[in-house]
Amino acid sequence: MDGMLATSVVTSNRGPISADSTTTADMPGRDGTSRPLPRTARQQTLRQSISCVGTGLHTGRRIALALHPAPEHTGIVFRRIDMDGRSIPARFDHVADTRLSTVIADPHDPALRVATIEHLMSALSAGGIDNAYVDLDGPEVPVFDGSAADFVFLLDCAGHVEQTAPRTVIEILRPVRVADGDAFAELRPGREAGLSMTMSIDFSASAIGAQTFAMRFDRQVFRRDLANCRTFTLRQEIEALHAAGLARGGSLDNAIVVDGDAVLNPTGLRRPDEFVRHKMIDAIGDLYLAGGVLTGLFTGHKSGHALNNRLLRTLFADRGAWRIRTRAPQAQALRVAA
């Protein structure tokens, strides 16, 4: 990250709302039993706006980022304030490029695009934020330190509020799998509500090697086990990235650089398996482009942005592979006087 995270928080007399203050409703399982919806049953947005400035990993530009509350059913919407505030919904079908980051664009105007959205989307997913406006004065989300930790910090500062409308829960009904050689990504039905995830990688560089990480996705696990894990690259690939116009803002301050059996960052790794954990961050962000909360089992092996996006496109092309569950939060019954 280029310097400290600069934030401007709107003042408020209210304290932050606890992220653990959730309401649950019952969702029928495939076997007819009842099970709780994951996290809260109501949509959420930010309590207040927050802004910061950082550097784009691939463009190398200084970019201002602002997060704002949004009404129910808005979803996550990116707005290019340097392009008259024109907007792009954060949806899987708006993904236009997956080379080393996830890029969304207006299908009718490719110049209207936003790159490197995955770390922010991952933090929004973990924070249970359904509706927000993301304003940028450039074509890329700032990278900060290469992890999702600063985005978690921003969301904590902004706080969140529960809205009236129920969340959209997307239940996986049958297996969906996409592959590229021995790499694959898969979604399968789960026996419990929520999303269980397994990610594995295998690199010839011995500093990375083969790693596997599995978890049941929730806010606390994300914060504790994933959020501070950074993006990474191989030293021999850096020249090719620069030639392709990528990684112009990359440095040892915002990415792990690996050279064979060595990690070149002076401070080393934050965790021995930081590499696979960061891949999990990417997958969470990519899957949040589904437009709702996925419930089922996700498995990725050597999966990256391209396969993650193909998985969602394949899922939603098969109408029998999923169904939407929206349930109003439980409420007290009203008694009508005779």
C-alpha positions in Angstrom: 0.0 0.0 0.0 1.2 3.5 -0.9 1.2 5.2 2.5 -1.4 4.9 5.2 -5.0 4.3 4.5 -6.5 7.7 4.4 -10.2 7.8 5.5 -12.8 10.5 5.9 -15.7 9.2 8.1 -19.0 11.0 8.4 -19.6 11.8 12.1 -22.6 10.3 13.8 -24.0 10.3 17.3 -25.0 6.7 17.0 -22.5 3.9 17.8 -21.8 1.2 15.3 -24.5 -1.5 15.0 -23.2 -4.9 16.0 -22.6 -7.2 13.1 -23.8 -10.1 15.3 -27.2 -8.5 15.7 -29.0 -10.7 13.1 -32.4 -12.0 12.6 -33.0 -15.5 11.3 -35.9 -17.1 9.5 -36.5 -20.7 8.5 -35.6 -22.0 5.1 -36.9 -25.4 4.0 -34.2 -27.9 3.2 -34.2 -30.3 0.3 -35.4 -33.0 2.8 -38.3 -30.9 3.9 -36.8 -30.0 7.2 -36.4 -26.4 8.4 -33.0 -24.7 8.7 -32.0 -21.1 9.4 -31.1 -18.6 6.7 -27.4 -17.7 6.7 -26.6 -14.6 8.8 -29.4 -12.0 8.8 -32.7 -12.5 7.0 -32.9 -8.8 6.1 -30.9 -6.8 3.6 -28.3 -4.4 5.0 -26.6 -1.3 3.8 -23.9 1.0 5.3 -24.8 3.3 8.2 -22.8 6.2 6.8 -20.5 7.1 4.0 -16.8 6.7 4.1 -13.9 7.6 1.7 -10.3 6.9 1.2 -7.5 7.3 -1.4 -5.1 4.5 -2.6 -3.2 3.2 -5.5 -4.5 0.9 -8.2 -2.5 -2.4 -8.4 -2.6 -2.7 -12.2 -3.0 1.0 -13.3 -0.6 2.5 -10.7 -2.9 5.5 -10.5 -3.9 7.3 -7.3 -7.6 6.7 -7.0 -10.3 8.1 -4.6 -12.8 5.5 -3.3 -16.1 6.3 -1.5 -18.6 3.9 -0.1 -22.2 5.1 0.4 -25.5 3.7 1.7 -28.0 2.5 -0.9 -31.7 1.6 -0.9 -33.1 -1.9 -0.7 -32.7 -4.0 -3.8 -30.0 -1.8 -5.2 -27.2 -4.4 -4.9 -23.6 -3.3 -5.1 -23.2 -0.6 -7.8 -20.0 0.9 -8.9 -20.1 4.5 -10.1 -17.3 6.2 -12.1 -17.5 9.8 -10.9 -14.8 10.7 -13.5 -17.3 9.6 -16.1 -20.3 11.7 -15.0 -21.3 9.2 -12.3 -22.2 6.4 -14.8 -22.8 3.1 -13.1 -22.1 -0.6 -13.4 -23.9 -3.2 -11.3 -21.6 -5.7 -9.7 -22.9 -8.8 -11.4 -21.4 -11.9 -12.9 -22.8 -11.1 -16.3 -21.0 -7.8 -16.4 -17.5 -9.3 -16.0 -15.5 -8.3 -19.0 -11.9 -9.4 -18.1 -10.4 -11.9 -15.6 -6.7 -11.5 -16.3 -5.2 -11.3 -12.7 -8.3 -9.4 -11.4 -12.0 -9.3 -11.9 -13.1 -6.4 -14.2 -16.7 -5.4 -14.7 -17.8 -3.2 -17.6 -20.9 -1.8 -19.3 -21.6 -4.3 -22.2 -22.6 -1.4 -24.4 -19.6 0.8 -23.6 -16.4 -1.1 -22.8 -14.7 2.1 -21.7 -17.0 2.2 -18.7 -15.2 -0.4 -16.6 -13.9 -1.0 -13.1 -11.0 -3.4 -12.3 -9.8 -5.2 -9.3 -13.1 -5.4 -7.5 -12.7 -8.8 -5.9 -11.1 -7.8 -2.5 -13.8 -5.2 -1.8 -16.5 -7.5 -3.0 -15.2 -10.2 -0.6 -15.3 -7.8 2.3 -18.8 -6.7 1.4 -19.9 -10.3 1.3 -18.3 -11.1 4.6 -19.9 -8.0 6.2 -23.3 -8.9 4.9 -23.7 -5.7 2.9 -26.3 -6.2 0.2 -26.7 -2.6 -1.0 -24.0 0.0 -1.5 -22.8 2.6 -4.0 -19.0 2.4 -4.7 -17.7 5.7 -6.2 -14.4 5.9 -7.9 -12.5 8.6 -9.8 -10.6 6.1 -11.9 -10.8 2.7 -13.5 -9.7 0.5 -10.6 -10.4 -0.2 -6.9 -7.3 0.7 -4.8 -5.2 -2.3 -3.7 -4.0 -0.9 -0.3 -1.8 -3.7 1.2 -3.0 -6.4 -1.3 -5.4 -8.0 1.2 -9.1 -7.4 2.2 -8.1 -6.1 5.7 -8.4 -2.3 4.8 -11.8 -2.9 3.3 -13.0 -4.6 6.4 -11.7 -1.6 8.4 -13.6 0.8 6.1 -16.8 -1.2 6.6 -16.3 -1.2 10.3 -15.9 2.6 10.3 -19.0 3.0 8.2 -21.1 0.6 10.2 -24.3 -1.1 8.9 -28.0 -0.9 9.2 -30.7 -3.5 8.7 -33.3 -2.7 6.0 -36.8 -4.0 5.6 -36.6 -6.3 2.6 -35.5 -9.9 2.9 -32.2 -11.0 1.6 -31.9 -13.0 -1.6 -30.7 -16.5 -0.8 -29.6 -18.7 -3.8 -29.8 -22.4 -3.0 -27.7 -24.8 -5.1 -29.9 -27.7 -6.1 -27.5 -29.9 -8.1 -23.8 -30.0 -8.9 -22.4 -27.5 -11.4 -18.7 -27.8 -12.4 -16.4 -26.0 -14.8 -12.8 -27.0 -15.6 -9.7 -26.0 -17.5 -7.2 -28.8 -17.6 -6.8 -30.0 -14.1 -8.1 -26.8 -12.6 -11.8 -26.7 -11.7 -14.5 -24.9 -9.7 -17.6 -26.5 -8.5 -20.8 -25.8 -6.5 -22.9 -28.5 -4.9 -25.9 -28.7 -2.7 -25.2 -28.6 1.0 -27.0 -30.1 3.9 -26.9 -26.9 6.0 -27.7 -23.3 5.2 -24.7 -21.1 4.4 -21.7 -21.7 2.2 -18.9 -24.1 3.0 -15.7 -23.6 0.9 -12.6 -25.6 0.1 -9.8 -24.2 -2.0 -6.5 -25.9 -3.1 -3.6 -24.7 -5.1 -0.4 -26.3 -6.4 2.6 -24.2 -7.6 5.9 -25.5 -8.8 7.6 -22.7 -6.8 8.5 -24.4 -3.6 7.8 -21.3 -1.5 4.1 -21.9 -2.4 3.8 -25.6 -3.3 0.5 -27.4 -2.6 -1.9 -25.9 -0.1 -5.5 -26.5 0.9 -7.8 -24.4 3.0 -11.4 -25.2 4.0 -13.9 -23.2 6.1 -17.5 -22.6 6.7 -17.9 -19.0 5.5 -19.1 -16.4 8.0 -18.1 -12.9 9.1 -15.9 -13.9 12.0 -14.0 -16.6 10.2 -13.3 -14.2 7.3 -12.0 -11.5 9.7 -9.9 -13.9 11.7 -8.6 -16.3 9.1 -8.6 -14.6 5.7 -8.9 -10.8 5.6 -5.2 -9.9 6.0 -3.9 -12.5 3.4 -2.3 -10.7 0.5 -2.2 -11.2 -3.3 0.9 -12.7 -4.7 2.9 -13.1 -7.9 6.0 -14.9 -9.2 9.1 -12.8 -9.8 9.6 -14.2 -13.3 6.1 -13.1 -14.3 6.6 -9.5 -13.3 8.2 -8.4 -16.6 5.5 -10.0 -18.7 2.8 -8.3 -16.5 4.4 -4.9 -17.1 4.6 -5.5 -20.8 0.9 -6.3 -20.8 0.2 -3.0 -19.0 -0.6 -4.8 -15.6 0.9 -4.6 -12.1 2.1 -1.0 -12.7 1.3 -0.2 -9.1 2.6 -3.4 -7.6 5.3 -3.4 -5.0 6.5 -5.4 -2.0 4.1 -3.2 0.0 1.0 -4.6 -1.6 1.9 -8.0 -3.0 3.9 -11.1 -2.0 6.6 -11.8 -4.6 8.0 -15.3 -4.8 11.2 -16.4 -6.4 11.5 -20.2 -6.3 11.9 -21.2 -2.7 12.1 -17.6 -1.4 9.6 -15.0 -0.4 11.2 -11.6 -1.3 9.2 -9.5 1.0 11.4 -8.4 3.9 8.6 -9.1 6.5 7.9 -12.6 5.1 4.5 -14.2 5.2 1.7 -13.4 7.5 0.7 -17.1 7.6 2.4 -20.2 6.2 -0.5 -20.8 3.8 -1.2 -17.2 3.0 -1.3 -18.0 -0.7 -4.3 -20.3 -0.7 -6.1 -18.2 1.9 -5.8 -15.2 -0.5 -7.2 -17.4 -3.3 -10.2 -18.0 -1.0 -10.6 -14.2 -0.6 -10.7 -13.9 -4.4 -13.3 -16.7 -4.7 -15.6 -15.1 -2.1 -15.5 -11.8 -3.9 -16.1 -13.4 -7.3 -19.0 -15.5 -6.0 -20.7 -12.4 -4.5 -21.3 -11.3 -8.1 -24.1 -13.8 -8.0 -26.4 -11.1 -6.7 -27.4 -12.9 -3.5 -26.2 -15.1 -0.7 -25.1 -18.6 -2.0 -25.9 -21.6 0.1 -24.2 -24.9 -0.7 -20.7 -26.3 -1.1 -17.9 -24.6 -3.1 -14.8 -26.4 -4.2 -12.0 -24.8 -6.2 -8.7 -26.4 -7.3 -6.3 -24.0 -9.0 -9.3 -21.9 -9.6 -8.9 -18.2 -10.4 -11.1 -15.3 -11.5 -11.9 -16.9 -15.0 -13.1 -20.2 -13.6 -15.0 -18.5 -10.8 -16.9 -16.4 -13.3 -17.5 -19.3 -15.6 -19.0 -21.2 -12.7 -21.6 -18.5 -12.0 -22.4 -18.2 -15.7 -22.9 -22.0 -16.0 -24.9 -22.1 -12.8 -27.4 -19.4 -13.8 -27.7 -20.9 -17.4 -29.1 -24.0 -15.8 -32.5 -23.0 -14.3 -32.8 -26.4 -12.6 -29.5 -26.0 -10.7 -30.6 -23.3 -8.3 -33.6 -21.6 -6.7 -34.1 -18.3 -4.9 -35.3 -18.3 -1.3 -36.5 -15.0 0.1 -38.3 -15.1 3.4 -39.5 -12.2 5.4 -38.0 -11.9 8.9 -40.0 -13.4 11.7 -42.4 -10.8 13.2 -44.8 -10.8 16.1 -48.4 -11.6 15.1 -50.9 -8.7 15.3 -54.0 -9.2 17.5 -57.1 -7.6 16.1 -59.6 -6.6 18.7 -63.1 -7.9 18.1 
